[in-house]
């Protein structure tokens, strides 16, 4: 199921064992190579320590929060050696400028939709400047349109490419 970023950020982390909130998921740990959410930075409810929740330990994502088995699945960042590179990169998608492959500036990433079944970001929503969009809406960009993601920007395929004419098209 697709969920907007607000359903997975700043959400309570709920334990099935205790039946209560054990932490708050503050921000996702995003792998820029494949746009997969690998985990979440969390703040422990009691110690206020920064911990990491790995996505494999998530049981469900509901309107009430993110459900896990127990508090003991939350780890200190230095204990997750396989994610050390992601922590060092500290990639954030929101606010990243989006340009086409021809160099046209589209705007900045204002939101994204996550497939909660596999935790891949499926769609980005780009807010355009007032001059480009008088309606104030967002431009949706599917992950299949992304060509490159680097530290400074997201490069997508040109949105105005002409499609080849179909044979036998009606006039």
C-alpha positions as CSV (number, residue, x, y, z in Angstrom):
1,X,0.0,0.0,0.0
2,X,1.3,3.5,-0.8
3,X,1.5,5.9,2.1
4,X,2.7,9.5,2.0
5,X,5.9,10.4,4.0
6,X,3.8,11.8,6.8
7,X,2.6,8.3,7.6
8,X,6.1,7.1,8.3
9,X,7.8,10.2,9.8
10,X,7.3,11.6,13.3
11,X,5.1,8.6,14.2
12,X,4.9,6.7,17.4
13,X,6.6,3.3,17.5
14,X,4.3,0.8,19.3
15,X,5.3,-2.4,20.9
16,X,3.1,-5.5,20.6
17,X,4.6,-6.9,23.8
18,X,4.0,-3.9,26.1
19,X,1.0,-2.5,24.2
20,X,2.3,1.0,24.3
21,X,4.6,3.6,22.7
22,X,8.3,2.8,23.0
23,X,9.8,5.4,20.7
24,X,9.1,8.0,18.0
25,X,10.2,7.4,14.4
26,X,11.6,10.8,13.5
27,X,13.2,10.5,10.1
28,X,13.8,7.7,7.6
29,X,17.2,6.3,6.6
30,X,17.0,6.4,2.8
31,X,19.4,4.5,0.5
32,X,19.9,6.9,-2.4
33,X,21.1,4.1,-4.7
34,X,17.7,2.5,-4.9
35,X,15.3,4.9,-2.9
36,X,14.6,2.2,-0.3
37,X,13.9,3.2,3.3
38,X,16.3,0.9,5.2
39,X,15.3,2.1,8.7
40,X,14.2,5.0,10.8
41,X,16.0,7.2,13.3
42,X,14.0,7.0,16.5
43,X,14.0,8.7,19.9
44,X,13.5,6.3,22.8
45,X,10.5,7.3,24.9
46,X,12.2,6.8,28.2
47,X,15.9,7.4,27.8
48,X,15.6,10.0,24.9
49,X,18.5,8.3,23.2
50,X,18.7,8.2,19.4
51,X,18.1,4.7,18.2
52,X,17.5,3.1,14.8
53,X,14.6,0.9,13.8
54,X,15.5,-1.4,10.8
55,X,12.6,-1.9,8.4
56,X,12.8,-5.7,8.6
57,X,11.7,-5.4,12.3
58,X,8.5,-3.5,11.4
59,X,5.4,-5.6,11.8
60,X,2.8,-3.1,10.4
61,X,2.3,0.6,9.7
62,X,-1.1,1.9,10.9
63,X,-2.7,5.2,11.4
64,X,-1.8,4.9,15.1
65,X,1.9,4.4,14.4
66,X,4.6,1.9,13.4
67,X,4.2,-1.5,15.1
68,X,7.1,-3.6,16.2
69,X,7.4,-6.7,18.4
70,X,9.3,-5.2,21.3
71,X,11.7,-2.4,22.3
72,X,14.7,-4.6,22.0
73,X,14.6,-4.4,18.1
74,X,15.7,-0.7,18.4
75,X,19.5,-0.5,18.0
76,X,22.2,2.1,18.5
77,X,23.5,3.4,15.2
78,X,27.1,2.1,15.9
79,X,25.7,-1.4,16.3
80,X,24.4,-1.5,12.7
81,X,27.7,-1.9,10.8
82,X,26.0,-2.7,7.5
83,X,24.2,0.6,7.6
84,X,27.2,2.7,8.5
85,X,27.6,4.1,5.0
86,X,24.0,5.2,4.9
87,X,24.4,7.0,8.3
88,X,27.5,8.7,7.0
89,X,25.8,9.9,3.8
90,X,22.8,11.1,5.8
91,X,20.7,11.4,2.6
92,X,17.4,13.4,2.7
93,X,15.0,13.5,-0.2
94,X,12.6,16.3,1.0
95,X,13.7,19.7,-0.3
96,X,16.1,18.2,-2.9
97,X,15.9,20.1,-6.3
98,X,14.5,18.2,-9.2
99,X,15.7,18.9,-12.8
100,X,15.1,17.2,-16.1
101,X,17.9,15.5,-18.1
102,X,17.9,18.6,-20.4
103,X,18.5,20.9,-17.4
104,X,15.0,22.3,-16.9
105,X,14.3,23.1,-13.2
106,X,11.1,21.5,-12.1
107,X,11.1,22.5,-8.4
108,X,11.9,20.7,-5.1
109,X,10.7,17.4,-3.6
110,X,7.9,18.3,-1.2
111,X,6.6,14.8,-0.4
112,X,6.9,11.2,-1.5
113,X,4.9,8.0,-1.5
114,X,6.3,4.8,0.0
115,X,5.1,1.3,-0.8
116,X,4.8,0.0,2.8
117,X,5.0,-3.6,1.6
118,X,8.7,-3.3,0.4
119,X,9.6,0.2,1.7
120,X,10.6,1.6,-1.7
121,X,9.8,5.2,-2.5
122,X,7.5,4.9,-5.5
123,X,6.6,8.5,-6.3
124,X,8.0,11.9,-5.6
125,X,5.9,15.0,-5.5
126,X,7.6,18.1,-6.7
127,X,6.4,21.6,-5.7
128,X,6.9,24.1,-8.5
129,X,7.5,27.8,-8.2
130,X,4.5,30.1,-8.4
131,X,5.6,31.2,-11.9
132,X,5.6,27.7,-13.3
133,X,2.4,26.6,-11.7
134,X,-0.5,29.0,-11.1
135,X,-2.7,26.3,-9.6
136,X,-0.3,25.7,-6.7
137,X,-0.4,21.9,-7.2
138,X,2.4,19.4,-7.2
139,X,4.0,17.5,-10.0
140,X,4.1,13.7,-9.5
141,X,7.3,11.9,-10.6
142,X,7.3,8.1,-10.7
143,X,10.5,6.2,-9.7
144,X,10.8,4.9,-13.2
145,X,11.3,8.5,-14.5
146,X,14.4,9.0,-12.2
147,X,17.7,8.9,-14.1
148,X,20.1,9.9,-11.3
149,X,20.2,11.0,-7.7
150,X,23.2,12.8,-6.3
151,X,24.0,15.0,-3.3
152,X,22.7,18.1,-4.9
153,X,19.7,17.1,-7.1
154,X,17.4,14.5,-8.6
155,X,17.6,14.2,-12.3
156,X,14.5,12.9,-14.1
157,X,13.6,12.1,-17.7
158,X,12.3,15.0,-19.8
159,X,8.5,15.2,-19.2
160,X,7.7,16.8,-22.5
161,X,9.3,14.2,-24.9
162,X,7.1,13.7,-28.0
163,X,5.6,10.3,-28.3
164,X,5.9,8.6,-31.7
165,X,2.7,8.7,-33.8
166,X,0.7,5.5,-33.7
167,X,0.0,3.8,-37.0
168,X,-3.6,4.2,-38.1
169,X,-4.4,6.9,-35.6
170,X,-7.7,8.6,-36.1
171,X,-7.8,12.2,-37.1
